[in-house]
Amino acid sequence: MTAPWWAAFGPAETRVTCEGHRHLIRWADGRLIAASHPDAEGELVMAALGGETARCLEIVQAWGAHDDDLEVLAIGPRSAADVVRAVMPGDDAEAALPPWMLRASAARYGLWSGPSRPALFTSTVRARRRRMRTGGIRITAGVVGSRPMISAPLRAVQRRTATYSSTSSLGFGRGSRWQTPAQERAEARLSELRMLFALGPELQWRLSGAVAAAWSDGQSGRPGRDRAAARPALTAALAGRLAPATQAWLGADPDRVEVTVHDGAGWGELAAAPAGTGEAPRLTAALTADWLARVWAPGLALVAGRLVVAVPEAQWPRARVLALSAPGSEPAPMDVQWEAGQWRPVPG
C-alpha cells in the first residue's frame, strides 16, 4: 500500500448555516476545512478569549475530536442503501419534525435511520437511563413538548455534582432537567456526532473511513487507546459492512457471514464454509480494519460483479484493486475508474 487511505476519495463539500449565511465546508485529501473562514486560527483564538465559536469551526473541531471514534462506525451507514439522516443542532428544521418522530428516542437526539434501522440510538438512550437510575435519578417520559418529569434524591442534584440546563438546544423539545457532569459530557458528544452526521452521506462515509484508518495498520487511534479492547467494535464494523456486500455479490444470507479481524500480512481470506443439510451456504472471512478505510468507505467493495479485498494503488478518479471472482479464489488485479457516480473497470 503506497497511497494514503483517502487516495480513492474525490473531494466533497456541503454548506451549513453559520453566522446567518450559508458557509462552505470542504473535505479533500483526508482533511475537513471551513472554506468560508480563511482565518480559522485567529477566530479560534478570539473564541478562546471569550467570543463565540462559529458553527463551521465547531464542525471542524468536532471532526477532529471524532475521527477515531468507533461510535461513528457503530451508528454510521453500512451500505449505500442504509441512509442515516440527522438534523443540525439548533437548526429551525427541528421545529418541523412531525410529533411521532419527536416521540421516538432516536429523534430526540436528532438522528434517525432508514427502514433498515428505525431505532437509531435506542440502545444509547436506554444506557443513559440505566446510568441515571444507578445514580438515583429516574425519568418518566411525558407528553411531547411538555416539561420532563424527573425525581431524584437530593444528593444527585447538588450543585457540585449536577447542573441545570435547557434541553431545547439538544433537540429534546421544551423543558429542562438536572444533569450530572458525566451526562453533560455524554450529551455534548451526541450533539457533536449529530452535527457531523448532518453534513450528509458523502461526508459520513469519509468520516467512517477516517475512523477505520485510525485503527488500521497496527495503529490504535490517539495515544492511550487500547486496540485489543476495540477489537469487538472493529469486528462488528467489518461484519456489518461485508454482509451487505456479499449479499449483493452472491446473494448470500447476511446472517450466514462470519467475519474476524485479520492482523497478519496480506489482505486476509474469504471462503465458503461447508453447510449442513438444508442450510444456506456460509461464508467465513478474515479482513483487516484497513479494508473499511480503503475499500468499503470509498465505495469499492463490489465492482463489476467482483468483491474487492484490497486497493494497492489509488489516485482518484482511478485505482488498482485486488478483487475476488468467487469465494476461495485468488484475488486478481483490476484497474477501475470513477465514472457517472460509480466505479467501473477501465476499458481494455
For each residue, the residues with C-beta under 8 A, 3 or more apart:
1: 290 294 310 311 312
2: 312 313
3: 7 8 311 313 314 315
4: 7 29 30
5: 30 209 210 212 213 216 290 293 294
6: 9 29 30 206 209 210 213
7: 3 4 314 315 316 319
8: 3 294 298 300 311 314 316 319
9: 6 12 30 206 209 297 298 316
10: 316 317 338
11: 26 27 28
12: 9 26 27 28 202 203 206
13: 24 25 26 27 35
14: 24 25 199 200 202 203
15: 22 23 24 25
16: 22 23 25 55 56 59 88 199
17: 20 21 22 23 55 88 91
18: 21 22 23 36 54 55 56
19: 23 54 55
20: 17
21: 17 18 36
22: 15 16 17 18
23: 15 16 17 18 19 34 35 36 37 54 55 56
24: 13 14 15 34 35 36
25: 13 14 15 16 32 33 34 35 56 59 60 199 203
26: 11 12 13 32 33 35
27: 11 12 13 31 32 33 202 203 206
28: 11 12 31 33
29: 4 6
30: 4 5 6 9 210
31: 27 28
32: 25 26 27 59 60 63 203
33: 25 26 27 28 40 60
34: 23 24 25 37 40 54 56 57 59 60
35: 13 23 24 25 26
36: 18 21 23 24 56
37: 23 34 40 43 54 56 57
38:
39: 42 43
40: 33 34 37 43 44 57 60
41: 44 45
42: 39 45 46
43: 37 39 40 46 47 51 53 54 57
44: 40 41 47 48 53 57
45: 41 42 48 49
46: 42 43 49 51
47: 43 44 50 51 52 53 54 57
48: 44 45
49: 45 46
50: 47
51: 43 46 47
52: 47
53: 43 44 47 57 58 61
54: 18 19 23 34 37 43 47 57 58
55: 16 17 18 19 23 58 59
56: 16 18 23 25 34 36 37 59 60
57: 34 37 40 43 44 47 53 54 60 61
58: 53 54 55 61 62 195
59: 16 25 32 34 55 56 62 63 195 196 199
60: 25 32 33 34 40 56 57 63 64
61: 53 57 58 64 65
62: 58 59 65 66 192 193 195 196
63: 32 59 60 66 67 196 207
64: 60 61 67
65: 61 62 69 192
66: 62 63 69 71 72 192 193 196 207 211
67: 63 64 207 210 211 214
68: 210 211 214 215 221 222 225
69: 65 66 72 193 211
70: 73 74 211 215 230 233 234 237
71: 66 74 75 189 193
72: 66 69 75 76 193 196 207 208 211
73: 70 76 208 211 212 233 234 236 237 292
74: 70 71 233 236 237
75: 71 72 84 111 120 121 193 197
76: 72 73 84 197 204 205 207 208
77: 80 82 83 84 201 204 205 208
78: 82 116 240 241 243 244
79: 82 241 244 245
80: 77 299
81: 114 116 244
82: 77 78 79 113 114 116 117 244
83: 77 113 114 201
84: 75 76 77 111 113 114 120 197 201 204
85: 111 112 113 114 197
86: 110 111 112 194 195 197 198
87: 91 93 94 97 110 111 171 194 198
88: 16 17 91 93 110 194 195 198
89: 110 169 170 171 191 194 195 198
90: 94 169
91: 17 87 88 94 198
92: 95 96
93: 87 88 96 97
94: 87 90 91 97 110 171
95: 92
96: 92 93
97: 87 93 94 101 102 107
98: 101 102
99: 102 103 144
100: 103 104
101: 97 98 104 107 112
102: 97 98 99 107 108 144 145 173
103: 99 100 107 144
104: 100 101 107 108 112 119
105: 108 109 119 121 122 125
106: 109 111 112 113 118 119 120 121 122 125
107: 97 101 102 103 104 110 111 112 171
108: 102 104 105 125 171 172 173
109: 105 106 121 124 125 170 171 190 194
110: 86 87 88 89 94 107 170 171 194 198
111: 75 84 85 86 87 106 107 120 121 193 194 197
112: 85 86 101 104 106 107 118 120
113: 82 83 84 85 106 116 117 118 120
114: 81 82 83 84 85 117 118
115: 118
116: 78 81 82 113
117: 82 113 114 120
118: 106 112 113 114 115
119: 104 105 106 122
120: 75 84 106 111 112 113 117
121: 75 105 106 109 111 124 125 190
122: 105 106 119 125 126
123: 126 127
124: 109 121 127 128 190
125: 105 106 108 109 121 122 128 129
126: 122 123 129 130
127: 123 124 130 131
128: 124 125 131 132 183 186
129: 125 126 132 133 139
130: 126 127 133 134
131: 127 128 134 135 182 183
132: 128 129 135 137 138 139 183
133: 129 130 136 137 138
134: 130 131
135: 131 132 156 180
136: 133 152 153 155 156
137: 132 133 150 151 152 156 178 180
138: 132 133 150 151 152
139: 129 132 148 149 150 177
140: 148 149 150 151
141: 148
142: 146 147 148 149 175
143: 146
144: 99 102 103 173
145: 102 173 174
146: 142 143 174 175
147: 142 174 175 176
148: 139 140 141 142 167 172 175 176 177
149: 139 140 142
150: 137 138 139 140 177 178
151: 137 138 140
152: 136 137 138 156 157 178
153: 136 156 157
154: 157 158
155: 136 158 161
156: 135 136 137 152 153 161 162 178 180
157: 152 153 154 161 162 178
158: 154 155 161 162
159: 162 163
160:
161: 155 156 157 158 180 181
162: 156 157 158 159 178 179 180 181
163: 159 178 179 181 184
164: 176 177 178 179
165: 176 177 179 184
166: 169 175 176
167: 148 170 172 173 174 175 176 177
168: 171 172 173 174 175
169: 89 90 166
170: 89 109 110 167 187 190 191
171: 87 89 94 107 108 109 110 168 194
172: 108 148 167 168 175
173: 102 108 144 145 167 168
174: 145 146 147 167 168
175: 142 146 147 148 166 167 168 172
176: 147 148 164 165 166 167
177: 139 148 150 164 165 167
178: 137 150 152 156 157 162 163 164
179: 162 163 164 165 183 184 187
180: 135 137 156 161 162 183 184
181: 161 162 163 184 185
182: 131 185 186
183: 128 131 132 179 180 186 187
184: 163 165 179 180 181 187 188
185: 181 182 188 189
186: 128 182 183 189 190
187: 170 179 183 184 190 191
188: 184 185 191 192
189: 71 185 186 192 193
190: 109 121 124 170 186 187 193 194
191: 89 170 187 188 194 195
192: 62 65 66 188 189 195 196
193: 62 66 69 71 72 75 111 189 190 196 197
194: 86 87 88 89 109 110 111 171 190 191 197 198
195: 58 59 62 86 88 89 191 192 198 199
196: 59 62 63 66 72 192 193 199 203 204 207
197: 75 76 84 85 86 111 193 194 204
198: 86 87 88 89 91 110 194 195
199: 14 16 25 59 195 196 203 204
200: 14 203 204
201: 77 83 84 204 205
202: 12 14 27 205 206
203: 12 14 25 27 32 196 199 200 206 207
204: 76 77 84 196 197 199 200 201 207 208
205: 76 77 201 202 208 209 297 298 299
206: 6 9 12 27 202 203 209 210 297
207: 63 66 67 72 76 196 203 204 210 211
208: 72 73 76 77 204 205 211 212 292 297
209: 5 6 9 205 206 212 213 292 293 294 297 298
210: 5 6 30 67 68 206 207 213 214 293
211: 66 67 68 69 70 72 73 207 208 214 215
212: 5 73 208 209 215 216 237 289 290 292 293 296 297
213: 5 6 209 210 216 219 290 293 294
214: 67 68 210 211 219 221 222
215: 68 70 211 212 219 220 221 227 230 234 289
216: 5 212 213 219 288 289 290 292 293
217: 288 290
218: 227
219: 213 214 215 216 227
220: 215 225 226 227 230
221: 68 214 215 225 227 230
222: 68 214 225
223:
224:
225: 68 220 221 222 230
226: 220 229 230
227: 215 218 219 220 221 230 231
228: 231
229: 226
230: 70 215 220 221 225 226 227 233 234
231: 227 228 234 235 261
232: 235 236
233: 70 73 74 230 236 237
234: 70 73 215 230 231 237 238 261 289
235: 231 232 238 239 259 260 261
236: 73 74 232 233 239 240
237: 70 73 74 212 233 234 240 241 289 292
238: 234 235 241 242 259 261 285 287 289 291 292
239: 235 236 242 243 257 258 259
240: 78 236 237 243 244
241: 78 79 237 238 244 245 292 296 301
242: 238 239 245 246 257 259 285 287 291 296 301
243: 78 239 240 246 247 252 254 255 257 259
244: 78 79 81 82 240 241 247 248 254
245: 79 241 242 248 249 296 301 302 307
246: 242 243 249 250 252 254 257 283 307
247: 243 244 250 251 252 253 254
248: 244 245 302
249: 245 246 252 302 305 306 307
250: 246 247 281 283 327
251: 247
252: 243 246 247 249 256 257 280 281 283
253: 247 256 257 280 281
254: 243 244 246 247 257
255: 243
256: 252 253 280 281 282 283
257: 239 242 243 246 252 253 254 282 283 285
258: 239 273 282 283 284 285
259: 235 238 239 242 243 284 285 286 287
260: 235 285 286
261: 231 234 235 238 286 287 288 289
262: 266 267 268 269 286 287 288
263: 288
264: 268
265:
266: 262
267: 262 287 288 291 309 310 322 331
268: 262 264 285 286 287 288 291 309
269: 262 285 286
270: 283 284 285 286 287 307 309 324 327 328
271: 283 284 285 327 328
272: 281 282 283 284 327 328
273: 258 281 282 283 284
274: 282
275: 279 280 281 282
276: 279
277:
278:
279: 275 276 282
280: 252 253 256 275
281: 250 252 253 256 272 273 275
282: 256 257 258 272 273 274 275 279
283: 246 250 252 256 257 258 270 271 272 273 327
284: 258 259 270 271 272 273
285: 238 242 257 258 259 260 268 269 270 271
286: 259 260 261 262 268 269 270
287: 238 242 259 261 262 267 268 270 291 309
288: 216 217 261 262 263 267 268 291
289: 212 215 216 234 237 238 261 292 293
290: 1 5 212 213 216 217 293 294
291: 238 242 267 268 287 288 294 295 296 309 310
292: 73 208 209 212 216 237 238 241 289 295 296 297
293: 5 209 210 212 213 216 289 290 296 297
294: 1 5 8 209 213 290 291 297 298 300 310 311 314
295: 291 292 298 300 301 308 309 310 311 321
296: 212 241 242 245 291 292 293 299 300 301
297: 9 205 206 208 209 212 292 293 294
298: 8 9 205 209 294 295 311 314
299: 80 205 296 342 343
300: 8 294 295 296 303 308 311 319 321 336 343
301: 241 242 245 295 296 307 308
302: 245 248 249 305 306 307 308
303: 300 306 308 321 323 334 336 343 344 345
304: 323 334 336 344 345
305: 249 302 325
306: 249 302 303 323 324 325 334
307: 245 246 249 270 301 302 323 324
308: 295 300 301 302 303 311 321 322 323 324
309: 267 268 270 287 291 295 322 323 324 331
310: 1 267 291 294 295 321 322 331
311: 1 3 8 294 295 298 300 308 314 319 320 321 322
312: 1 2 320 321 322 333
313: 2 3 319 320
314: 3 7 8 294 298 311 318 319 320
315: 3 7 318 319
316: 7 8 9 10 319 338
317: 10 337 338 339
318: 314 315 335 336 337 338 346
319: 7 8 300 311 313 314 315 316 335 336 337 343
320: 311 312 313 314 333 334 335 336
321: 295 300 303 308 310 311 312 333 334 335 336
322: 267 308 309 310 311 312 331 332 333 334
323: 303 304 306 307 308 309 331 332 333 334
324: 270 306 307 308 309 327 329 331 332
325: 305 306 329 332
326: 329
327: 250 270 271 272 283 324
328: 270 271 272
329: 324 325 326
330:
331: 267 309 310 322 323 324
332: 322 323 324 325
333: 312 320 321 322 323
334: 303 304 306 320 321 322 323 345
335: 318 319 320 321 345 346
336: 300 303 304 318 319 320 321 343 344 345 346
337: 317 318 319 343 344 346
338: 10 316 317 318 342 343 344
339: 317 342 343 344
340: 344
341:
342: 299 338 339
343: 299 300 303 319 336 337 338 339
344: 303 304 336 337 338 339 340
345: 303 304 334 335 336
346: 318 335 336 337
347:
348:
